[in-house]
Amino acid sequence: MPRPALTRLTLTLALALVPLAAASGPDRSETIDAILDTHVLPGFARLEAETGALAGAAQADCAPTSPPLRDAYDDAFDAWMGVSHLRFGPTETGNRAYALAYWPDTRGATPKALKALLRGGDPALDDPDAFAMVSVAARGFYALELLLYDPGLGAGAADADTLCALIRAGTADIHRNAAAILDDWETSQAEQMRRPGPDSPYKDQREVMQTFFGALIEGLKFDEEVRLGRPLGSFDRPRPERAEAWRSGRSLRNLELSLEAERALADLMAGAAPDSRDALLGAFDRALETADTLDDPVFAGVADPEGRLRVEILQQQIRAIVEAGRADLGPALGVAAGFNSLDGD
């Protein structure tokens, strides 16, 4: 009678393994690899390359009105918008994200910090390590925008040599941070996400997908509540001057680039949950189509009732993407959006 005993043993072992298989969930390795190899790593490689070109342009011509410098600034800022929703891991190490993008600046810290540096005599302008220790308000894309586009801080408002030194120090610092982020992704972060477990900050693939899903939702909420919410203000008091990067005319462009990057991430994630894909991507496409027809680069139209309504419609469409992600994509992946710093609770 050995065969029945063996059969019972096999059945017992098989049943014992069922909970383990259920706990581990479906294999998401292909989805994780696709996100890393086609979205994350190329995005940060582009950021490193474009910020390097920006630093080089500043070395060649540091005049704030220099067309090549401003073009390089736009290209580098575009690259940042392609990865700015990935606010975890290497991006957060050492406050790198804030050093690249300190906004919104609700207390006017950036112009104050820049004016202090423009008074001259600060050795940090000639020492990259020292500059990395100055306030994040004086660093990154938004500080550089003031230097290039605000006449109160740029050409004619400061000693030319000091202004040049600050622009060069700022662009070199931007590139240094971008290079450090890319290096961390390539040497450790990507591998930790590909192989979760005891030697990784992620215990399983579900936690990896949870991280990407949280980044997607957080990025969309930032688009809705900050990029659009700040200039919208209230009906009685619209605040177009609070729009992101309005001096360089990038407010709408930043929103569109952010949505395009988030759509790309959502599409890759939905590969593991195809039933949720069409509705989610359709919601993205409606918002992008509305943004494309706004013809309002800095959201100046929020001060006009008709223009305000169009921006509010766009805001509602982004909110619909968030709701679709939470209602369909998240449950299909077995994950949920975690705490959102914009929620206030």
C-alpha positions, 0 to 999 in steps of 0.5 A: 500500500505504499502508493496511496500513502505517497499520494496522500503525502503529495496532496498534503504538501500541495495543499500546504503550498497553496497559501504561500502561492496565494501570498506571493501573488501573480508573477509581476517580473515582466511588468516590473522589468518593463517599467524599469527598462522603458520608463524609469532608467531611460527617463533618468538617463535623459535627465542626466544627459540634458542637465549635463548639456545645461551645465555645459551651456552655462560654461559656454555662455552664462548670460541669462538671456543667452538663447542656447542657455535658455534652450538647454534649460527647457530641454533639461526641465522637460527631462525632469518632468518625465521623471518628477513623479518618481519621488522615491528611492534615489530621488529622495536621498539627500533631499535631491528632489527638493534640490532639483525642484523646490516648488511651490515656494509658499513663503518666497524663500527662493528669491530671498536665498538667491539675493543673499548669494548675489550679494557676492563673496559667498565661497559656495559659488566656487565650491560644488560641495559647499554649494550642495549645502546651501538652501534648496530654495536657491538650487534647482530648476525654479531658482534657475528660472528666476535667474534667467527670466526675472529682471529683478534678479537677473541681468542688470540687477546683480553684478555680472560676474557674481550672477554668472558664477551663481548660474554656473554653480546652479547648473553644475549642481543640477547636473550633479544631483541628476547624475547621482540619482541615475547612478543610484538607480543603475547600481542598486535601486533597479536591482532591488526592485527586480529582486525583492526579498530579504536583501531588498527594501521591498519584501515582494513584488506587490510592494514594488508595484505598490510603490509605482502605483503610489508614485502614479497617484501622488503625481496625478494629485500634484497635477490636480491640486497644485499645478492647477489648484494654485493658479485657480485659487478661488472664484473670487480670487484667482491666482495666475501668478502662482502658476508653476514656472510662469516666468518661462512660460512653462506652466501648461507645458509642465502639466502636459509633460507630467501627464504624458509621463504618468500615462506612460507609467499607467500603461505599463502597469496596466499591462498586468491588469488589462481589464482596467487599461482602456478606461484608464488610458481613455481618461488620460487621453481626454485630459491631454486633449483638453490641455492641448486645446487650452492655448493658455501657456501660463493659465492666465485665463483663470482670471476670466470666467470662461477661461477658468471653466476650461481649467476647472474641466481639466482639473476634473478630468485629472481627478477622474484619472485618479479615481479610475486608478484607485477604483480599477487599476489598484484593485486589479494589481492588488495594491492601493494608494497609500498616504498622500501628503496632499490629502492633509489627513 
